[in-house]
Each structure stands twice: as C-alpha cells, then as structure tokens.
Amino acid sequence: MIKRRLRSMLCLLCLVCAPACAENSFSAEVPELRDPLPLDDLAQARQLAWDSYEQSVFDDGQIKSELDACALSLGDVTMRFTIDTIGDMPEGGYPLYIALHGGGSSDTPDKNDSQWNHMSEYYSEDLECGVYVCPRGVRDTWDTHFNPESYPLYDRLIRYMILTYYVNPNRVYLEGFSAGGDGVYGVSCRMPDRFAAVNMSSGHPNSIPVYNLYNLPIQLQAGEFDTAYNRHTVTAEYGILLDKLQDTYGNFQHRTLIHYDAGHNFGDSFRTPIPVMKDPAAWLNEGIRDHEDVDCFPPDYMDNFTRDPLPPSLIWDLTTRAPSRETEAFYYLSAPYSTDQGLIFASFDRAANTVTIDAQEVNGQFSILLNEKMVDFSSPVTFQVNHETSSMMLTPDRYILEQSTRDRGDPNFQFESMVTFSPQQK
C-alpha cells in the first residue's frame, strides 16, 4: 500500500512540475512619466523616499499606539503579540523570528491563549540573538494563523519591526508548531518575499501548492507516529514534492526531518541533537527507519539563509495569493488580484540588460518593477516575453519610487520604473 501511494504521488508530481502548455501574447506599456529622476541621483532619491515614508508612519501615531498595546487591529479582528529582544544587535540589524503557536479550532479562547503563552518562550530559550515575536491567532478557528486578515497584519507587524526594533528586513524568519505549522505553510506560500527562511513543525499543508517557495528555504518536521490528519506521511510527501521541484527547476532549498519514535511532539525547541530518519522517502516508501542525531532547532537551520529581495529568477503561482493584503506585489512582480490564474517564470540579467518572462496561462495583466540594481537605465532594456522580444528606454520616475517605498515599507523593495503587460487576443 505504501509503495502504491508513493508511485501515485510521483505520477502526480510529474504533472505538477511540468509548466502549462498554453502561452498568451502580451503587449507592453510604460506608465505616463510623472517626475523623472536623474540617473546620478537615484541613491539620494531612494533615501529621501524612505525618510519621507518613515516620517509619515511616525506622524500618523498608529505605530506607537499599536506597539504600546502589543496589538494590531483590522476590521473586527485583533492580532495580539509578545516581543522579546535577545542579545546585542549584530551589524545590519537584528534577525526577526515570528513564532506561531499551536491550538486552532476552539469554542473558547482558552486553548489558543494557553498555546500562545507557551509559544512566547518555546523557541526563544535557546535563542542567542534576535527579536522574537509571538502573534496570537486572530480567531479561534482551525486556520487561526491564516485568516484573511492575518496576512496584512503580518505585513504591518514586519513593517513595525523594521522601523522600531532595528530588524534586518533580509533576515525575517517564520516558525510554527502544530496549528502554527499549518500557518507556516499558509503564510510562507502566499507571501514568501517577506521571509529569508521558514520552519514548519507538526503541521499540515492542506494541499497548498508550493511553487512560490522557489526562493524561500523551508525546513519540514514531523514525528513518525503523528498520524492525526496523516501529518507524518504528508510531511514526507511534501518533502518529496520539493525534491522533485528542485530537480526540475533548481532552488527550492529545503530539509525534511521525520523524527524517529516520536508522535506529535518532539524536542525541536533546543539545540541538543535528536534522532531523525536518514532518508524520509525510504521511510515513507519502504518503512526503513535508519536514523541519525540531528540539530533540529529551527533558528539554526533558518540562520543559514539571508533573503535576496531581488532574486535573479523567480516563479510566481498566481493561484496562491492573499487577496486581503494591501500590496499586490511579489518580489519585483505585481498583478491585480483579479489576475488569479497561471504561472509566471521571470528573470533578469543586468549585464545583458535583459528581462525574460514566461507567462503560462496567466488570465490578466501583470507588471514588472525595476530599479538600477536590475537594469541599466542608460541603455535600452530588452524584454523577452513568451519568446516575443522588444526593447525600450526606461526613465526612472520619482512617483513610482515613492509608491513602491510605501507599498511594502521595506527599503529593499524600492523601484523607479515599471512595465505593465496585458494579454492580447489571438
């Protein structure tokens, strides 16, 4: 039975990993130029745009009141959180660890309150340096950490940590246990550009696609006897899925840990090595239980990675988004939430001044955001979109710079130009 399940899964993987066949033709459009920027003034313009954004946030006063209360509100929900600053700030700013508690569906808040209290220290006791933030799920539902309002609240929380706790925006990490593990899957696949790496422990993916993890390293952990909802086998299956995606596309950095002789709980909150299966696929397929002692402490895995906010290539699965977020951006791509189907494979080569986009079965408009780290604005930029080539001169625009600075409140996501692509009828 185990062999049959794995064979069926691998057949499915072959289909999942193959790009869609249909190609659209797209026309390119550059927004009307509002406030051109001199090429020799871009660094100063970026700093001025950031200073202006920062001042506007503090002038508004919301950031102070919400941080004082340790609570962020949106609509009828409130995300409470704890903050603990540990160690001396390293060069470049503190790493930020966002830890999601267990619990989930409950008729009263007691279970989630208890799990929140537990998680407020769970991963921090062995942490040597960082800002450790533990949000409380916004509702007492099974998806407590990824209700629609959760995503914009995570965005706001990260913005605040960058502005007030000297957090390095390229070292933001997400970890969670049980229902928090469910949350790691849901959040990381829908807003991966916010994180440098993530850790999922004892959670369930709920069939979420993982294309968007192309540039986001993930560690998966589960006990071999965590049979509820088949968490044990599904974790191994998702590890195999990521293996297949990595073989096909590269990237998809990951590590899968199936804990030997363990159920739902295991000791991932400290650095002492504990036994895990040497080969999760062999355990799943053949029942082979050869094991070795491994350091499973999530920060020790995640700290190996720093986010590249402008990765030379990326994959965007437009079916896996969080439409309630204020931003429509994904790294250096953007699309209205009405564009909700298809895959975009994008890359840039600054040396060749070329942008390449393969948009498969995309059902609407999308844009690419550009800055001088990606292209040379003094020369024509070549765009290859679904094998159709065009070149154009782009002029940096202060308006786009200011808009992109405010959009995500991240100094690494400042762009001075944009090109929009609209599908054409064949």
C-alpha positions in Angstrom: 0.0 0.0 0.0 2.8 2.4 0.9 4.5 1.6 -2.5 1.3 2.2 -4.4 0.7 5.6 -2.6 4.3 6.8 -3.4 4.0 5.7 -7.1 0.7 7.5 -7.4 2.2 10.6 -5.8 5.3 10.6 -8.1 3.0 10.4 -11.2 1.1 13.4 -9.8 4.5 15.2 -9.3 5.4 14.7 -12.9 2.2 16.6 -13.9 2.6 19.3 -11.2 6.1 20.1 -12.1 5.5 20.5 -15.9 4.8 24.1 -17.0 1.5 24.7 -18.5 1.4 24.4 -22.3 -0.7 27.4 -23.2 1.0 30.7 -24.0 -0.5 34.2 -24.2 0.7 37.1 -26.3 1.2 40.2 -24.2 1.6 43.9 -25.1 3.9 46.1 -23.0 3.0 49.6 -21.7 5.1 52.0 -19.6 3.1 54.3 -17.3 3.0 58.0 -18.1 6.1 59.6 -16.7 5.3 62.0 -13.8 8.5 63.1 -12.2 11.7 62.0 -14.0 14.8 61.3 -11.8 18.3 61.9 -13.0 20.4 58.7 -13.2 23.1 60.1 -10.9 20.5 61.0 -8.2 18.9 57.6 -7.6 20.6 56.7 -4.4 19.8 60.0 -2.8 16.2 59.8 -4.1 15.7 56.4 -2.6 16.9 57.6 0.8 14.7 60.7 0.6 11.7 58.5 -0.3 12.4 56.2 2.7 12.9 59.1 5.1 9.5 60.5 3.9 7.8 57.2 4.3 9.3 56.7 7.8 8.3 60.1 8.9 4.7 59.7 7.7 4.4 56.4 9.7 5.5 58.0 12.9 3.5 61.2 12.3 0.3 59.1 11.9 0.7 57.8 15.5 -0.8 54.4 14.9 2.5 52.6 15.2 3.1 53.9 18.7 -0.3 53.1 20.0 -0.3 49.6 18.5 3.2 48.8 19.7 2.4 50.1 23.2 -0.7 47.8 23.3 1.2 44.9 21.6 -2.0 44.6 19.4 -2.7 45.2 15.7 -6.3 45.6 14.6 -8.0 45.2 11.2 -11.8 45.1 10.8 -13.3 43.0 13.6 -10.1 41.1 14.5 -7.1 41.9 16.6 -3.7 40.3 16.5 -2.0 40.4 19.9 1.7 39.7 20.2 4.6 39.4 22.5 8.1 40.9 21.8 11.4 39.8 23.3 14.7 41.3 22.3 17.6 38.9 22.9 21.3 39.7 22.7 23.3 42.5 21.2 22.3 43.9 17.8 24.6 42.5 15.0 25.8 44.5 12.1 22.9 45.1 9.7 20.2 44.8 12.4 18.5 42.1 14.4 17.1 38.9 12.9 13.4 38.7 13.4 11.8 35.4 14.4 8.0 35.2 14.2 6.7 32.1 16.1 3.2 30.7 15.5 1.6 28.8 18.3 -0.5 25.6 18.3 -4.2 25.3 19.1 -6.6 26.1 16.3 -10.3 25.5 16.4 -11.9 26.1 19.8 -15.2 27.2 21.3 -13.4 29.4 23.8 -10.1 31.3 23.6 -8.6 29.3 26.5 -6.8 26.7 24.3 -5.2 29.3 22.0 -4.4 31.6 24.8 -2.6 28.7 26.6 -0.7 27.7 23.4 0.2 31.4 22.7 1.6 31.7 26.2 3.6 28.5 25.7 5.0 29.6 22.3 6.0 33.0 23.7 9.0 31.2 25.2 9.1 27.9 23.3 11.7 28.8 20.6 13.3 31.7 22.5 15.0 29.9 25.4 17.9 28.7 23.2 18.0 31.8 21.0 21.2 33.8 21.4 20.3 36.9 19.3 17.2 38.3 17.7 13.8 39.9 18.1 11.4 37.1 19.0 7.7 37.9 18.3 4.8 35.6 19.0 1.5 36.6 17.5 -1.8 35.3 18.9 -4.1 33.8 16.2 -6.7 36.3 15.2 -9.7 33.9 15.5 -10.2 30.6 17.4 -10.5 28.6 14.1 -8.5 25.8 12.6 -6.8 28.4 10.3 -6.2 30.7 13.3 -2.9 32.0 11.8 -4.0 32.4 8.2 -7.4 34.0 8.3 -7.8 36.6 5.5 -6.9 39.4 7.9 -3.8 37.7 9.1 -1.7 38.5 6.0 -2.0 42.3 6.1 -1.4 42.1 9.8 1.9 40.2 9.3 2.8 42.8 6.8 2.2 45.6 9.3 4.0 43.7 12.1 7.1 43.3 9.9 7.0 47.0 8.9 6.9 48.0 12.5 9.7 45.7 13.5 11.9 47.2 10.7 11.1 50.7 11.7 11.3 50.4 15.5 13.3 47.3 16.5 16.2 47.7 14.1 15.3 44.5 12.3 17.2 43.5 9.2 14.5 43.1 6.6 16.5 40.4 4.8 16.6 38.3 8.0 13.0 37.8 8.8 12.1 34.2 9.7 8.9 32.3 10.4 8.5 29.2 12.5 5.5 27.4 13.9 4.3 24.2 15.7 1.1 22.2 15.1 -1.6 24.7 14.1 1.4 27.1 13.9 2.9 24.7 11.4 -0.3 24.9 9.3 0.2 28.6 9.5 3.8 28.4 8.2 2.6 26.6 5.1 -0.3 29.1 4.5 1.7 32.2 5.2 5.0 31.3 3.5 3.4 30.2 0.3 1.3 33.3 0.0 3.9 36.0 1.0 7.3 34.4 0.6 9.0 37.6 -0.3 8.8 38.7 3.3 11.0 35.9 4.7 14.6 34.6 4.5 13.7 31.1 5.6 10.9 29.2 7.4 10.4 26.2 9.6 7.2 24.0 9.8 6.8 21.6 12.7 4.0 19.2 13.1 1.6 21.0 10.8 -0.4 20.1 7.7 -0.2 21.8 4.3 -3.9 21.4 3.5 -2.9 20.8 -0.2 -1.4 24.2 -0.7 0.8 24.5 -3.8 4.4 25.3 -3.1 5.7 26.9 -6.4 6.1 30.2 -4.6 8.7 28.7 -2.3 11.2 28.7 -5.2 13.4 31.3 -3.4 12.3 30.6 0.2 14.2 27.8 2.1 11.9 25.7 4.3 12.5 23.0 6.9 9.8 20.5 7.4 9.5 18.5 10.7 7.0 15.8 11.9 7.0 12.8 14.2 6.9 9.4 12.5 3.8 8.5 14.6 2.0 11.8 14.2 -0.9 10.0 12.5 -3.6 12.7 13.0 -4.6 14.1 9.6 -1.7 11.9 8.3 0.7 14.7 9.3 3.6 12.2 9.3 3.2 10.9 5.8 2.1 14.2 4.3 5.2 15.9 5.6 7.4 13.3 3.9 5.3 13.6 0.7 5.8 17.4 0.6 9.5 16.8 1.1 9.5 14.6 -1.9 7.5 17.2 -3.8 10.1 19.8 -3.0 12.8 17.3 -4.1 11.1 16.9 -7.5 10.7 20.7 -7.9 14.3 21.2 -7.0 15.4 18.6 -9.6 13.2 20.3 -12.2 13.8 24.0 -11.6 16.7 24.3 -9.2 16.4 26.4 -6.0 13.6 25.1 -3.7 16.1 24.8 -0.8 14.6 22.5 1.9 15.3 19.9 4.6 12.8 17.2 5.7 13.1 15.8 9.2 10.9 12.8 10.2 11.5 12.3 13.9 12.3 8.8 15.0 10.0 7.2 17.5 8.1 10.4 18.1 4.5 11.5 17.8 3.1 14.9 17.5 5.6 16.4 20.0 9.4 16.3 19.8 12.3 18.4 21.0 12.8 21.0 18.3 13.0 23.9 20.8 16.6 23.3 21.8 19.9 22.6 20.1 20.6 19.1 21.5 20.7 16.7 18.5 17.8 14.3 18.4 17.1 11.2 16.2 15.5 11.7 12.7 15.2 9.4 9.7 18.2 9.4 7.5 16.0 9.1 4.4 12.4 10.3 4.7 11.5 8.9 1.3 12.8 5.4 2.2 10.9 5.6 5.5 7.7 6.5 3.6 8.1 4.1 0.7 9.8 1.1 2.4 9.4 1.6 6.1 13.1 1.9 6.5 13.8 3.5 9.9 17.6 4.1 9.8 18.2 7.3 11.8 20.8 9.8 12.9 21.0 12.5 15.5 20.5 16.0 14.0 20.2 19.5 15.4 16.6 20.4 14.7 16.4 23.8 16.3 14.6 26.0 13.7 16.8 29.1 14.1 19.9 27.0 13.5 18.5 26.0 10.1 17.0 29.3 9.2 20.0 31.4 10.2 21.9 29.9 7.2 19.9 32.0 4.9 19.5 35.7 4.1 16.8 36.9 1.8 17.7 38.1 -1.7 14.9 40.6 -2.3 15.8 40.8 -6.0 16.5 37.1 -6.9 17.8 36.7 -10.5 14.9 34.3 -11.2 11.6 33.6 -9.6 8.4 31.6 -10.0 5.0 33.1 -9.2 1.9 30.9 -8.8 -0.9 33.4 -9.2 -3.4 30.9 -7.7 -1.7 31.1 -4.3 -2.1 34.6 -3.0 -3.6 36.5 -0.1 -6.1 39.0 -1.7 -6.7 40.8 1.5 -3.1 42.2 1.6 -2.7 45.8 0.7 0.2 45.1 -1.7 -0.3 43.4 -5.0 3.4 42.8 -5.3 5.5 39.6 -5.3 9.3 40.3 -5.1 9.6 42.5 -8.3 6.4 41.4 -9.9 2.9 42.8 -9.4 -0.6 42.0 -10.5 -4.1 43.0 -9.6 -5.9 40.3 -7.5 -8.2 39.7 -10.5 -5.2 38.1 -12.2 -5.5 34.8 -10.3 -4.5 32.1 -12.6 -1.3 30.9 -14.2 2.4 30.8 -13.5 5.0 33.4 -14.2 8.6 32.5 -14.6 10.7 35.7 -14.5 14.4 36.5 -14.6 16.7 39.5 -15.2 20.3 39.7 -16.4 21.7 43.2 -15.6 24.9 42.5 -17.6 22.9 41.8 -20.7 20.2 44.4 -19.7 17.6 41.8 -20.4 14.4 40.7 -18.7 12.9 37.4 -19.5 9.3 36.4 -18.7 7.5 33.2 -19.4 3.8 33.7 -18.5 1.8 30.5 -18.7 -2.0 30.6 -18.7 -2.0 33.9 -17.0 -5.5 35.3 -17.1 -4.9 39.0 -16.8 -2.5 41.9 -16.5 0.8 41.9 -14.6 3.8 44.2 -14.2 7.5 44.1 -13.6 9.0 46.6 -11.2 12.6 47.7 -11.9 15.4 49.5 -10.3 19.1 50.2 -11.2 20.2 47.0 -9.4 18.3 45.1 -12.0 18.8 47.0 -15.3 20.9 49.8 -16.7 18.6 52.8 -17.3 21.1 54.5 -19.5 20.6 51.8 -22.2 17.6 50.2 -23.9 16.2 47.3 -21.9 15.4 44.1 -23.8 12.2 42.2 -22.8 11.6 38.7 -23.9 8.0 37.8 -23.0 6.8 34.4 -24.1 9.5 34.4 -26.8 8.5 37.8 -28.2 11.3 40.4 -28.0 11.1 44.1 -27.7 13.4 46.9 -26.4 12.7 50.2 -24.8 14.3 53.0 -22.9 13.0 53.5 -19.4 13.2 56.7 -17.3 13.3 56.4 -13.5 10.2 58.1 -12.0 10.1 59.6 -8.5 6.3 58.9 -8.4 6.9 55.1 -8.8 9.8 55.2 -6.3 7.6 56.8 -3.7 4.7 54.5 -4.4 6.8 51.3 -4.2 8.5 52.6 -1.0 5.1 52.9 0.8 3.7 49.7 -0.7 5.6 47.3 1.5 7.6 49.5 3.8 10.8 47.6 3.0 13.9 49.6 1.8 14.9 46.6 -0.4 11.6 46.9 -2.4 12.1 50.4 -3.8 11.7 50.6 -7.6 11.9 53.5 -10.0 10.3 52.1 -13.1 7.5 49.7 -14.1 6.4 48.0 -17.3 2.9 46.5 -17.5 1.9 43.6 -19.7 -1.6 43.0 -20.9 -2.8 39.8 -22.6 -3.7 40.1 -26.3 -6.5 38.1 -28.0 -5.1 35.7 -30.6 
